[in-house]
Amino acid sequence: MKKIICVLLLLIVCKSHAQKAEERSYFVVLYTISAGWDTTKQFHEQVFAAEHSDYLSKLRKEKTIVMGARYSDTGMIIIKAKNETEAREITGKDPAIQNNLFKTQVFFLNRFMEVV
């Protein structure tokens, strides 16, 4: 009986550890225009705008992007990632970032409340 209890406790601890390892944090990513932005053109006319939109669409489908918004001249997305390094890797794969249309800032989002 003691062996069964020990095995069950071990399984519970392992499962809890595995869930924590899979947990992902939230990060705010701010997009602002960079040197590659042509000020004479609208967003949809910019080089790499379509590729940028396609990349963000892919992240939404993968449920990596939690939400997005724009304010003033800044775009913002909230993404899920294991850590800040992974968050920067995710945004670094955006063709608009790679081709200097936008630059990003990444911030850890310390959630303290969730409204359901």
Biopython code that builds the backbone (N, CA, C, O; Angstrom):
import numpy as np
from Bio.PDB.StructureBuilder import StructureBuilder

atoms = [
    (1, "MET", "N", (0.815, -1.194, 0.000)),
    (1, "MET", "CA", (0.000, 0.000, 0.000)),
    (1, "MET", "C", (0.861, 1.262, 0.000)),
    (1, "MET", "O", (0.552, 2.224, -0.703)),
    (2, "LYS", "N", (1.945, 1.262, 0.791)),
    (2, "LYS", "CA", (2.840, 2.408, 0.833)),
    (2, "LYS", "C", (3.463, 2.646, -0.535)),
    (2, "LYS", "O", (3.651, 3.789, -0.952)),
    (3, "LYS", "N", (3.784, 1.549, -1.237)),
    (3, "LYS", "CA", (4.371, 1.695, -2.570)),
    (3, "LYS", "C", (3.380, 2.356, -3.525)),
    (3, "LYS", "O", (3.762, 3.205, -4.331)),
    (4, "ILE", "N", (2.131, 1.973, -3.435)),
    (4, "ILE", "CA", (1.108, 2.544, -4.319)),
    (4, "ILE", "C", (0.948, 4.040, -4.033)),
    (4, "ILE", "O", (0.853, 4.844, -4.960)),
    (5, "ILE", "N", (0.919, 4.407, -2.759)),
    (5, "ILE", "CA", (0.793, 5.815, -2.388)),
    (5, "ILE", "C", (2.005, 6.601, -2.882)),
    (5, "ILE", "O", (1.855, 7.706, -3.403)),
    (6, "CYS", "N", (3.195, 6.045, -2.723)),
    (6, "CYS", "CA", (4.418, 6.713, -3.190)),
    (6, "CYS", "C", (4.392, 6.907, -4.700)),
    (6, "CYS", "O", (4.752, 7.972, -5.202)),
    (7, "VAL", "N", (3.968, 5.881, -5.417)),
    (7, "VAL", "CA", (3.893, 5.983, -6.874)),
    (7, "VAL", "C", (2.872, 7.036, -7.285)),
    (7, "VAL", "O", (3.128, 7.821, -8.198)),
    (8, "LEU", "N", (1.717, 7.061, -6.620)),
    (8, "LEU", "CA", (0.704, 8.069, -6.931)),
    (8, "LEU", "C", (1.209, 9.481, -6.655)),
    (8, "LEU", "O", (0.998, 10.388, -7.460)),
    (9, "LEU", "N", (1.873, 9.665, -5.523)),
    (9, "LEU", "CA", (2.430, 10.982, -5.205)),
    (9, "LEU", "C", (3.483, 11.397, -6.233)),
    (9, "LEU", "O", (3.536, 12.555, -6.649)),
    (10, "LEU", "N", (4.306, 10.451, -6.630)),
    (10, "LEU", "CA", (5.332, 10.720, -7.638)),
    (10, "LEU", "C", (4.686, 11.138, -8.963)),
    (10, "LEU", "O", (5.147, 12.075, -9.614)),
    (11, "LEU", "N", (3.628, 10.445, -9.352)),
    (11, "LEU", "CA", (2.920, 10.792, -10.586)),
    (11, "LEU", "C", (2.310, 12.191, -10.504)),
    (11, "LEU", "O", (2.363, 12.957, -11.466)),
    (12, "ILE", "N", (1.736, 12.513, -9.357)),
    (12, "ILE", "CA", (1.143, 13.838, -9.187)),
    (12, "ILE", "C", (2.212, 14.921, -9.285)),
    (12, "ILE", "O", (2.013, 15.936, -9.952)),
    (13, "VAL", "N", (3.338, 14.707, -8.624)),
    (13, "VAL", "CA", (4.428, 15.686, -8.663)),
    (13, "VAL", "C", (4.961, 15.826, -10.078)),
    (13, "VAL", "O", (5.214, 16.942, -10.532)),
    (14, "CYS", "N", (5.137, 14.716, -10.783)),
    (14, "CYS", "CA", (5.650, 14.754, -12.163)),
    (14, "CYS", "C", (4.679, 15.479, -13.087)),
    (14, "CYS", "O", (5.096, 16.277, -13.926)),
    (15, "LYS", "N", (3.397, 15.204, -12.936)),
    (15, "LYS", "CA", (2.394, 15.867, -13.771)),
    (15, "LYS", "C", (2.386, 17.363, -13.497)),
    (15, "LYS", "O", (2.319, 18.166, -14.429)),
    (16, "SER", "N", (2.454, 17.739, -12.239)),
    (16, "SER", "CA", (2.472, 19.150, -11.866)),
    (16, "SER", "C", (3.700, 19.836, -12.459)),
    (16, "SER", "O", (3.602, 20.950, -12.973)),
    (17, "HIS", "N", (4.843, 19.180, -12.388)),
    (17, "HIS", "CA", (6.079, 19.727, -12.942)),
    (17, "HIS", "C", (5.970, 19.859, -14.457)),
    (17, "HIS", "O", (6.402, 20.865, -15.019)),
    (18, "ALA", "N", (5.407, 18.872, -15.118)),
    (18, "ALA", "CA", (5.240, 18.906, -16.572)),
    (18, "ALA", "C", (4.315, 20.051, -16.968)),
    (18, "ALA", "O", (4.576, 20.732, -17.959)),
    (19, "GLN", "N", (3.243, 20.277, -16.218)),
    (19, "GLN", "CA", (2.328, 21.376, -16.527)),
    (19, "GLN", "C", (3.023, 22.716, -16.364)),
    (19, "GLN", "O", (2.828, 23.617, -17.178)),
    (20, "LYS", "N", (3.830, 22.858, -15.323)),
    (20, "LYS", "CA", (4.554, 24.108, -15.115)),
    (20, "LYS", "C", (5.566, 24.330, -16.225)),
    (20, "LYS", "O", (5.778, 25.465, -16.652)),
    (21, "ALA", "N", (6.200, 23.251, -16.701)),
    (21, "ALA", "CA", (7.172, 23.373, -17.776)),
    (21, "ALA", "C", (6.492, 23.827, -19.066)),
    (21, "ALA", "O", (7.108, 24.507, -19.887)),
    (22, "GLU", "N", (5.235, 23.455, -19.245)),
    (22, "GLU", "CA", (4.502, 23.820, -20.448)),
    (22, "GLU", "C", (3.841, 25.190, -20.332)),
    (22, "GLU", "O", (3.403, 25.745, -21.340)),
    (23, "GLU", "N", (3.759, 25.745, -19.128)),
    (23, "GLU", "CA", (3.123, 27.035, -18.933)),
    (23, "GLU", "C", (3.865, 28.096, -19.729)),
    (23, "GLU", "O", (5.092, 28.079, -19.838)),
    (24, "ARG", "N", (3.103, 29.000, -20.269)),
    (24, "ARG", "CA", (3.696, 30.073, -21.035)),
    (24, "ARG", "C", (3.278, 31.397, -20.425)),
    (24, "ARG", "O", (2.160, 31.547, -19.932)),
    (25, "SER", "N", (4.179, 32.340, -20.465)),
    (25, "SER", "CA", (3.923, 33.668, -19.933)),
    (25, "SER", "C", (3.393, 34.564, -21.040)),
    (25, "SER", "O", (3.423, 34.211, -22.219)),
    (26, "TYR", "N", (2.914, 35.714, -20.641)),
    (26, "TYR", "CA", (2.402, 36.691, -21.595)),
    (26, "TYR", "C", (3.416, 37.818, -21.760)),
    (26, "TYR", "O", (4.077, 38.232, -20.808)),
    (27, "PHE", "N", (3.519, 38.302, -22.998)),
    (27, "PHE", "CA", (4.429, 39.395, -23.312)),
    (27, "PHE", "C", (3.713, 40.409, -24.186)),
    (27, "PHE", "O", (2.962, 40.047, -25.092)),
    (28, "VAL", "N", (3.952, 41.679, -23.906)),
    (28, "VAL", "CA", (3.443, 42.759, -24.739)),
    (28, "VAL", "C", (4.532, 43.084, -25.756)),
    (28, "VAL", "O", (5.695, 43.279, -25.403)),
    (29, "VAL", "N", (4.133, 43.136, -27.019)),
    (29, "VAL", "CA", (5.064, 43.501, -28.089)),
    (29, "VAL", "C", (4.547, 44.782, -28.733)),
    (29, "VAL", "O", (3.433, 44.823, -29.255)),
    (30, "LEU", "N", (5.369, 45.822, -28.688)),
    (30, "LEU", "CA", (5.014, 47.098, -29.303)),
    (30, "LEU", "C", (5.730, 47.232, -30.635)),
    (30, "LEU", "O", (6.947, 47.070, -30.724)),
    (31, "TYR", "N", (4.954, 47.531, -31.670)),
    (31, "TYR", "CA", (5.481, 47.728, -33.023)),
    (31, "TYR", "C", (5.470, 49.217, -33.351)),
    (31, "TYR", "O", (4.434, 49.872, -33.238)),
    (32, "THR", "N", (6.608, 49.749, -33.753)),
    (32, "THR", "CA", (6.681, 51.118, -34.250)),
    (32, "THR", "C", (7.415, 51.101, -35.585)),
    (32, "THR", "O", (8.174, 50.179, -35.879)),
    (33, "ILE", "N", (7.176, 52.135, -36.387)),
    (33, "ILE", "CA", (7.798, 52.140, -37.710)),
    (33, "ILE", "C", (9.311, 52.285, -37.585)),
    (33, "ILE", "O", (9.830, 52.843, -36.619)),
    (34, "SER", "N", (9.993, 51.765, -38.593)),
    (34, "SER", "CA", (11.451, 51.796, -38.596)),
    (34, "SER", "C", (11.934, 52.442, -39.894)),
    (34, "SER", "O", (11.140, 52.990, -40.658)),
    (35, "ALA", "N", (13.217, 52.373, -40.130)),
    (35, "ALA", "CA", (13.833, 53.055, -41.271)),
    (35, "ALA", "C", (13.284, 52.598, -42.619)),
    (35, "ALA", "O", (13.322, 53.361, -43.584)),
    (36, "GLY", "N", (12.777, 51.377, -42.707)),
    (36, "GLY", "CA", (12.263, 50.872, -43.965)),
    (36, "GLY", "C", (10.866, 51.364, -44.325)),
    (36, "GLY", "O", (10.372, 51.069, -45.413)),
    (37, "TRP", "N", (10.227, 52.102, -43.435)),
    (37, "TRP", "CA", (8.866, 52.595, -43.666)),
    (37, "TRP", "C", (8.896, 53.756, -44.660)),
    (37, "TRP", "O", (9.652, 54.712, -44.486)),
    (38, "ASP", "N", (8.076, 53.666, -45.695)),
    (38, "ASP", "CA", (7.952, 54.729, -46.682)),
    (38, "ASP", "C", (6.810, 55.651, -46.254)),
    (38, "ASP", "O", (5.643, 55.264, -46.320)),
    (39, "THR", "N", (7.138, 56.855, -45.819)),
    (39, "THR", "CA", (6.135, 57.778, -45.277)),
    (39, "THR", "C", (5.157, 58.288, -46.337)),
    (39, "THR", "O", (4.151, 58.911, -45.996)),
    (40, "THR", "N", (5.439, 58.032, -47.618)),
    (40, "THR", "CA", (4.527, 58.466, -48.684)),
    (40, "THR", "C", (3.456, 57.424, -48.977)),
    (40, "THR", "O", (2.584, 57.648, -49.816)),
    (41, "LYS", "N", (3.517, 56.269, -48.278)),
    (41, "LYS", "CA", (2.590, 55.176, -48.566)),
    (41, "LYS", "C", (1.779, 54.777, -47.337)),
    (41, "LYS", "O", (2.235, 54.916, -46.202)),
    (42, "GLN", "N", (0.573, 54.281, -47.583)),
    (42, "GLN", "CA", (-0.268, 53.703, -46.535)),
    (42, "GLN", "C", (0.291, 52.329, -46.163)),
    (42, "GLN", "O", (1.128, 51.774, -46.874)),
    (43, "PHE", "N", (-0.192, 51.782, -45.020)),
    (43, "PHE", "CA", (0.315, 50.481, -44.555)),
    (43, "PHE", "C", (0.216, 49.409, -45.635)),
    (43, "PHE", "O", (1.196, 48.715, -45.907)),
    (44, "HIS", "N", (-0.952, 49.267, -46.251)),
    (44, "HIS", "CA", (-1.143, 48.177, -47.218)),
    (44, "HIS", "C", (-0.268, 48.325, -48.461)),
    (44, "HIS", "O", (-0.128, 47.377, -49.234)),
    (45, "GLU", "N", (0.316, 49.496, -48.659)),
    (45, "GLU", "CA", (1.213, 49.725, -49.797)),
    (45, "GLU", "C", (2.677, 49.486, -49.442)),
    (45, "GLU", "O", (3.531, 49.455, -50.328)),
    (46, "GLN", "N", (2.971, 49.320, -48.173)),
    (46, "GLN", "CA", (4.355, 49.143, -47.731)),
    (46, "GLN", "C", (4.901, 47.789, -48.195)),
    (46, "GLN", "O", (4.178, 46.794, -48.250)),
    (47, "VAL", "N", (6.182, 47.780, -48.522)),
    (47, "VAL", "CA", (6.855, 46.523, -48.835)),
    (47, "VAL", "C", (6.846, 45.676, -47.558)),
    (47, "VAL", "O", (7.141, 46.188, -46.478)),
    (48, "PHE", "N", (6.518, 44.415, -47.668)),
    (48, "PHE", "CA", (6.449, 43.438, -46.575)),
    (48, "PHE", "C", (5.222, 43.580, -45.679)),
    (48, "PHE", "O", (5.114, 42.869, -44.680)),
    (49, "ALA", "N", (4.294, 44.482, -46.010)),
    (49, "ALA", "CA", (3.066, 44.609, -45.218)),
    (49, "ALA", "C", (2.231, 43.329, -45.315)),
    (49, "ALA", "O", (1.720, 42.845, -44.305)),
    (50, "ALA", "N", (2.091, 42.785, -46.514)),
    (50, "ALA", "CA", (1.292, 41.557, -46.693)),
    (50, "ALA", "C", (1.925, 40.389, -45.950)),
    (50, "ALA", "O", (1.224, 39.589, -45.330)),
    (51, "GLU", "N", (3.240, 40.289, -46.012)),
    (51, "GLU", "CA", (3.944, 39.202, -45.331)),
    (51, "GLU", "C", (3.811, 39.341, -43.816)),
    (51, "GLU", "O", (3.668, 38.350, -43.101)),
    (52, "HIS", "N", (3.859, 40.573, -43.342)),
    (52, "HIS", "CA", (3.666, 40.849, -41.912)),
    (52, "HIS", "C", (2.270, 40.397, -41.479)),
    (52, "HIS", "O", (2.119, 39.713, -40.467)),
    (53, "SER", "N", (1.266, 40.779, -42.243)),
    (53, "SER", "CA", (-0.114, 40.390, -41.926)),
    (53, "SER", "C", (-0.278, 38.874, -41.949)),
    (53, "SER", "O", (-0.954, 38.309, -41.089)),
    (54, "ASP", "N", (0.332, 38.217, -42.923)),
    (54, "ASP", "CA", (0.265, 36.753, -43.009)),
    (54, "ASP", "C", (0.928, 36.102, -41.797)),
    (54, "ASP", "O", (0.424, 35.115, -41.263)),
    (55, "TYR", "N", (2.062, 36.660, -41.367)),
    (55, "TYR", "CA", (2.761, 36.100, -40.210)),
    (55, "TYR", "C", (1.928, 36.237, -38.944)),
    (55, "TYR", "O", (1.820, 35.291, -38.164)),
    (56, "LEU", "N", (1.329, 37.428, -38.732)),
    (56, "LEU", "CA", (0.485, 37.613, -37.549)),
    (56, "LEU", "C", (-0.742, 36.709, -37.607)),
    (56, "LEU", "O", (-1.187, 36.202, -36.577)),
    (57, "SER", "N", (-1.285, 36.505, -38.795)),
    (57, "SER", "CA", (-2.424, 35.599, -38.963)),
    (57, "SER", "C", (-2.044, 34.175, -38.560)),
    (57, "SER", "O", (-2.816, 33.480, -37.900)),
    (58, "LYS", "N", (-0.858, 33.752, -38.960)),
    (58, "LYS", "CA", (-0.353, 32.420, -38.584)),
    (58, "LYS", "C", (-0.238, 32.304, -37.058)),
    (58, "LYS", "O", (-0.618, 31.283, -36.483)),
    (59, "LEU", "N", (0.282, 33.344, -36.406)),
    (59, "LEU", "CA", (0.416, 33.321, -34.943)),
    (59, "LEU", "C", (-0.945, 33.291, -34.258)),
    (59, "LEU", "O", (-1.100, 32.652, -33.217)),
    (60, "ARG", "N", (-1.931, 33.976, -34.830)),
    (60, "ARG", "CA", (-3.291, 33.930, -34.266)),
    (60, "ARG", "C", (-3.859, 32.524, -34.372)),
    (60, "ARG", "O", (-4.453, 32.019, -33.420)),
    (61, "LYS", "N", (-3.681, 31.894, -35.521)),
    (61, "LYS", "CA", (-4.193, 30.533, -35.716)),
    (61, "LYS", "C", (-3.531, 29.547, -34.759)),
    (61, "LYS", "O", (-4.162, 28.593, -34.306)),
    (62, "GLU", "N", (-2.266, 29.782, -34.458)),
    (62, "GLU", "CA", (-1.534, 28.927, -33.513)),
    (62, "GLU", "C", (-1.855, 29.271, -32.063)),
    (62, "GLU", "O", (-1.392, 28.595, -31.145)),
    (63, "LYS", "N", (-2.644, 30.317, -31.858)),
    (63, "LYS", "CA", (-3.028, 30.814, -30.534)),
    (63, "LYS", "C", (-1.827, 31.360, -29.748)),
    (63, "LYS", "O", (-1.827, 31.372, -28.517)),
    (64, "THR", "N", (-0.809, 31.808, -30.487)),
    (64, "THR", "CA", (0.338, 32.468, -29.865)),
    (64, "THR", "C", (-0.021, 33.910, -29.540)),
    (64, "THR", "O", (0.382, 34.441, -28.505)),
    (65, "ILE", "N", (-0.790, 34.548, -30.440)),
    (65, "ILE", "CA", (-1.267, 35.909, -30.183)),
    (65, "ILE", "C", (-2.564, 35.822, -29.400)),
    (65, "ILE", "O", (-3.509, 35.147, -29.809)),
    (66, "VAL", "N", (-2.599, 36.504, -28.283)),
    (66, "VAL", "CA", (-3.787, 36.558, -27.435)),
    (66, "VAL", "C", (-4.704, 37.689, -27.888)),
    (66, "VAL", "O", (-5.923, 37.529, -27.948)),
    (67, "MET", "N", (-4.101, 38.839, -28.207)),
    (67, "MET", "CA", (-4.884, 39.977, -28.690)),
    (67, "MET", "C", (-3.954, 40.961, -29.365)),
    (67, "MET", "O", (-2.734, 40.891, -29.218)),
    (68, "GLY", "N", (-4.544, 41.871, -30.099)),
    (68, "GLY", "CA", (-3.782, 42.919, -30.756)),
    (68, "GLY", "C", (-4.576, 44.206, -30.766)),
    (68, "GLY", "O", (-5.803, 44.191, -30.665)),
    (69, "ALA", "N", (-3.875, 45.321, -30.888)),
    (69, "ALA", "CA", (-4.532, 46.627, -30.919)),
    (69, "ALA", "C", (-3.570, 47.637, -31.531)),
    (69, "ALA", "O", (-2.377, 47.377, -31.688)),
    (70, "ARG", "N", (-4.118, 48.781, -31.868)),
    (70, "ARG", "CA", (-3.306, 49.904, -32.330)),
    (70, "ARG", "C", (-3.687, 51.133, -31.522)),
    (70, "ARG", "O", (-4.846, 51.314, -31.150)),
    (71, "TYR", "N", (-2.706, 51.964, -31.260)),
    (71, "TYR", "CA", (-2.974, 53.265, -30.673)),
    (71, "TYR", "C", (-1.907, 54.207, -31.194)),
    (71, "TYR", "O", (-0.726, 53.863, -31.248)),
    (72, "SER", "N", (-2.339, 55.411, -31.580)),
    (72, "SER", "CA", (-1.451, 56.398, -32.171)),
    (72, "SER", "C", (-0.692, 55.742, -33.330)),
    (72, "SER", "O", (-1.313, 55.147, -34.211)),
    (73, "ASP", "N", (0.614, 55.840, -33.339)),
    (73, "ASP", "CA", (1.424, 55.218, -34.393)),
    (73, "ASP", "C", (2.037, 53.901, -33.930)),
    (73, "ASP", "O", (3.044, 53.463, -34.485)),
    (74, "THR", "N", (1.459, 53.281, -32.947)),
    (74, "THR", "CA", (2.024, 52.065, -32.352)),
    (74, "THR", "C", (1.049, 50.906, -32.482)),
    (74, "THR", "O", (-0.143, 51.040, -32.203)),
    (75, "GLY", "N", (1.573, 49.774, -32.907)),
    (75, "GLY", "CA", (0.799, 48.541, -32.895)),
    (75, "GLY", "C", (1.193, 47.753, -31.666)),
    (75, "GLY", "O", (2.320, 47.876, -31.187)),
    (76, "MET", "N", (0.295, 46.957, -31.155)),
    (76, "MET", "CA", (0.575, 46.176, -29.957)),
    (76, "MET", "C", (-0.057, 44.802, -30.095)),
    (76, "MET", "O", (-1.214, 44.677, -30.496)),
    (77, "ILE", "N", (0.707, 43.775, -29.763)),
    (77, "ILE", "CA", (0.140, 42.438, -29.638)),
    (77, "ILE", "C", (0.543, 41.878, -28.287)),
    (77, "ILE", "O", (1.578, 42.244, -27.729)),
    (78, "ILE", "N", (-0.284, 40.992, -27.776)),
    (78, "ILE", "CA", (0.059, 40.241, -26.575)),
    (78, "ILE", "C", (0.227, 38.806, -27.020)),
    (78, "ILE", "O", (-0.674, 38.216, -27.617)),
    (79, "ILE", "N", (1.387, 38.252, -26.724)),
    (79, "ILE", "CA", (1.688, 36.887, -27.143)),
    (79, "ILE", "C", (1.986, 36.014, -25.938)),
    (79, "ILE", "O", (2.297, 36.500, -24.850)),
    (80, "LYS", "N", (1.882, 34.706, -26.163)),
    (80, "LYS", "CA", (2.282, 33.726, -25.154)),
    (80, "LYS", "C", (3.614, 33.125, -25.600)),
    (80, "LYS", "O", (3.791, 32.760, -26.762)),
    (81, "ALA", "N", (4.546, 33.031, -24.649)),
    (81, "ALA", "CA", (5.853, 32.440, -24.921)),
    (81, "ALA", "C", (6.407, 31.870, -23.617)),
    (81, "ALA", "O", (5.973, 32.241, -22.526)),
    (82, "LYS", "N", (7.358, 30.975, -23.749)),
    (82, "LYS", "CA", (7.962, 30.353, -22.560)),
    (82, "LYS", "C", (8.749, 31.370, -21.742)),
    (82, "LYS", "O", (8.763, 31.320, -20.512)),
    (83, "ASN", "N", (9.408, 32.299, -22.449)),
    (83, "ASN", "CA", (10.239, 33.291, -21.782)),
    (83, "ASN", "C", (10.485, 34.453, -22.745)),
    (83, "ASN", "O", (10.023, 34.427, -23.886)),
    (84, "GLU", "N", (11.198, 35.452, -22.293)),
    (84, "GLU", "CA", (11.435, 36.633, -23.124)),
    (84, "GLU", "C", (12.258, 36.297, -24.360)),
    (84, "GLU", "O", (12.039, 36.872, -25.426)),
    (85, "THR", "N", (13.188, 35.384, -24.229)),
    (85, "THR", "CA", (13.994, 34.976, -25.377)),
    (85, "THR", "C", (13.107, 34.406, -26.475)),
    (85, "THR", "O", (13.251, 34.765, -27.644)),
    (86, "GLU", "N", (12.189, 33.518, -26.100)),
    (86, "GLU", "CA", (11.286, 32.946, -27.092)),
    (86, "GLU", "C", (10.371, 34.030, -27.674)),
    (86, "GLU", "O", (10.089, 34.014, -28.872)),
    (87, "ALA", "N", (9.911, 34.957, -26.855)),
    (87, "ALA", "CA", (9.062, 36.047, -27.346)),
    (87, "ALA", "C", (9.814, 36.870, -28.394)),
    (87, "ALA", "O", (9.244, 37.242, -29.420)),
    (88, "ARG", "N", (11.079, 37.150, -28.140)),
    (88, "ARG", "CA", (11.893, 37.904, -29.099)),
    (88, "ARG", "C", (12.149, 37.080, -30.365)),
    (88, "ARG", "O", (12.198, 37.631, -31.465)),
    (89, "GLU", "N", (12.309, 35.773, -30.214)),
    (89, "GLU", "CA", (12.493, 34.907, -31.392)),
    (89, "GLU", "C", (11.232, 34.912, -32.260)),
    (89, "GLU", "O", (11.313, 34.959, -33.487)),
    (90, "ILE", "N", (10.073, 34.862, -31.611)),
    (90, "ILE", "CA", (8.800, 34.873, -32.341)),
    (90, "ILE", "C", (8.673, 36.168, -33.137)),
    (90, "ILE", "O", (8.374, 36.136, -34.331)),
    (91, "THR", "N", (8.897, 37.299, -32.485)),
    (91, "THR", "CA", (8.757, 38.571, -33.199)),
    (91, "THR", "C", (9.863, 38.753, -34.228)),
    (91, "THR", "O", (9.652, 39.394, -35.258)),
    (92, "GLY", "N", (11.027, 38.201, -33.962)),
    (92, "GLY", "CA", (12.143, 38.312, -34.905)),
    (92, "GLY", "C", (11.921, 37.569, -36.212)),
    (92, "GLY", "O", (12.606, 37.834, -37.199)),
    (93, "LYS", "N", (10.976, 36.647, -36.229)),
    (93, "LYS", "CA", (10.660, 35.910, -37.463)),
    (93, "LYS", "C", (9.671, 36.659, -38.358)),
    (93, "LYS", "O", (9.387, 36.223, -39.474)),
    (94, "ASP", "N", (9.158, 37.760, -37.877)),
    (94, "ASP", "CA", (8.227, 38.579, -38.656)),
    (94, "ASP", "C", (8.991, 39.208, -39.819)),
    (94, "ASP", "O", (9.980, 39.906, -39.594)),
    (95, "PRO", "N", (8.548, 38.972, -41.072)),
    (95, "PRO", "CA", (9.252, 39.564, -42.223)),
    (95, "PRO", "C", (9.364, 41.087, -42.158)),
    (95, "PRO", "O", (10.331, 41.651, -42.668)),
    (96, "ALA", "N", (8.405, 41.751, -41.547)),
    (96, "ALA", "CA", (8.467, 43.207, -41.430)),
    (96, "ALA", "C", (9.565, 43.643, -40.463)),
    (96, "ALA", "O", (10.127, 44.728, -40.615)),
    (97, "ILE", "N", (9.869, 42.823, -39.490)),
    (97, "ILE", "CA", (10.973, 43.109, -38.566)),
    (97, "ILE", "C", (12.299, 42.804, -39.259)),
    (97, "ILE", "O", (13.239, 43.598, -39.210)),
    (98, "GLN", "N", (12.355, 41.653, -39.897)),
    (98, "GLN", "CA", (13.583, 41.242, -40.584)),
    (98, "GLN", "C", (13.990, 42.228, -41.674)),
    (98, "GLN", "O", (15.173, 42.360, -41.985)),
    (99, "ASN", "N", (13.005, 42.926, -42.257)),
    (99, "ASN", "CA", (13.286, 43.854, -43.353)),
    (99, "ASN", "C", (13.138, 45.319, -42.955)),
    (99, "ASN", "O", (12.988, 46.194, -43.807)),
    (100, "ASN", "N", (13.181, 45.571, -41.650)),
    (100, "ASN", "CA", (13.287, 46.921, -41.096)),
    (100, "ASN", "C", (12.084, 47.822, -41.391)),
    (100, "ASN", "O", (12.215, 49.046, -41.413)),
    (101, "LEU", "N", (10.902, 47.213, -41.619)),
    (101, "LEU", "CA", (9.695, 48.015, -41.762)),
    (101, "LEU", "C", (9.235, 48.488, -40.386)),
    (101, "LEU", "O", (8.814, 49.632, -40.214)),
    (102, "PHE", "N", (9.322, 47.589, -39.416)),
    (102, "PHE", "CA", (8.970, 47.893, -38.031)),
    (102, "PHE", "C", (10.136, 47.536, -37.117)),
    (102, "PHE", "O", (11.022, 46.763, -37.480)),
    (103, "LYS", "N", (10.112, 48.111, -35.941)),
    (103, "LYS", "CA", (10.978, 47.667, -34.852)),
    (103, "LYS", "C", (10.051, 47.323, -33.692)),
    (103, "LYS", "O", (8.932, 47.832, -33.612)),
    (104, "THR", "N", (10.514, 46.468, -32.807)),
    (104, "THR", "CA", (9.665, 46.042, -31.694)),
    (104, "THR", "C", (10.359, 46.254, -30.363)),
    (104, "THR", "O", (11.584, 46.323, -30.263)),
    (105, "GLN", "N", (9.517, 46.353, -29.347)),
    (105, "GLN", "CA", (9.950, 46.303, -27.956)),
    (105, "GLN", "C", (9.115, 45.208, -27.313)),
    (105, "GLN", "O", (7.910, 45.118, -27.548)),
    (106, "VAL", "N", (9.756, 44.380, -26.505)),
    (106, "VAL", "CA", (9.074, 43.250, -25.866)),
    (106, "VAL", "C", (9.143, 43.444, -24.355)),
    (106, "VAL", "O", (10.206, 43.706, -23.793)),
    (107, "PHE", "N", (7.972, 43.307, -23.705)),
    (107, "PHE", "CA", (7.878, 43.479, -22.261)),
    (107, "PHE", "C", (7.125, 42.306, -21.649)),
    (107, "PHE", "O", (6.107, 41.868, -22.184)),
    (108, "PHE", "N", (7.624, 41.803, -20.535)),
    (108, "PHE", "CA", (6.908, 40.791, -19.769)),
    (108, "PHE", "C", (5.630, 41.408, -19.227)),
    (108, "PHE", "O", (5.646, 42.528, -18.715)),
    (109, "LEU", "N", (4.529, 40.687, -19.336)),
    (109, "LEU", "CA", (3.246, 41.171, -18.839)),
    (109, "LEU", "C", (2.919, 40.403, -17.554)),
    (109, "LEU", "O", (2.641, 39.205, -17.581)),
    (110, "ASN", "N", (2.959, 41.107, -16.460)),
    (110, "ASN", "CA", (2.686, 40.501, -15.164)),
    (110, "ASN", "C", (1.191, 40.616, -14.876)),
    (110, "ASN", "O", (0.731, 41.619, -14.331)),
    (111, "ARG", "N", (0.440, 39.586, -15.246)),
    (111, "ARG", "CA", (-1.004, 39.598, -15.044)),
    (111, "ARG", "C", (-1.335, 39.411, -13.567)),
    (111, "ARG", "O", (-0.793, 38.526, -12.905)),
    (112, "PHE", "N", (-2.223, 40.245, -13.064)),
    (112, "PHE", "CA", (-2.652, 40.095, -11.682)),
    (112, "PHE", "C", (-4.160, 39.914, -11.568)),
    (112, "PHE", "O", (-4.684, 39.677, -10.479)),
    (113, "MET", "N", (-4.851, 40.027, -12.696)),
    (113, "MET", "CA", (-6.298, 39.865, -12.660)),
    (113, "MET", "C", (-6.757, 39.353, -14.020)),
    (113, "MET", "O", (-6.211, 39.737, -15.055)),
    (114, "GLU", "N", (-7.735, 38.509, -14.008)),
    (114, "GLU", "CA", (-8.311, 38.030, -15.245)),
    (114, "GLU", "C", (-9.824, 38.108, -15.128)),
    (114, "GLU", "O", (-10.415, 37.595, -14.177)),
    (115, "VAL", "N", (-10.434, 38.748, -16.096)),
    (115, "VAL", "CA", (-11.880, 38.882, -16.125)),
    (115, "VAL", "C", (-12.430, 37.818, -17.065)),
    (115, "VAL", "O", (-11.996, 37.704, -18.211)),
    (116, "VAL", "N", (-13.367, 37.057, -16.580)),
    (116, "VAL", "CA", (-13.924, 35.970, -17.387)),
    (116, "VAL", "C", (-15.300, 36.333, -17.870)),
    (116, "VAL", "O", (-15.937, 35.544, -18.568)),
]
sb = StructureBuilder()
sb.init_structure("model")
sb.init_model(0)
sb.init_chain("A")
sb.init_seg("    ")
for serial, (resi, resn, name, xyz) in enumerate(atoms, 1):
    if name == "N":
        sb.init_residue(resn, " ", resi, " ")
    sb.init_atom(name, np.array(xyz, "f"), 0.0, 1.0, " ", f" {name:<3s}", serial, name[0])
structure = sb.get_structure()
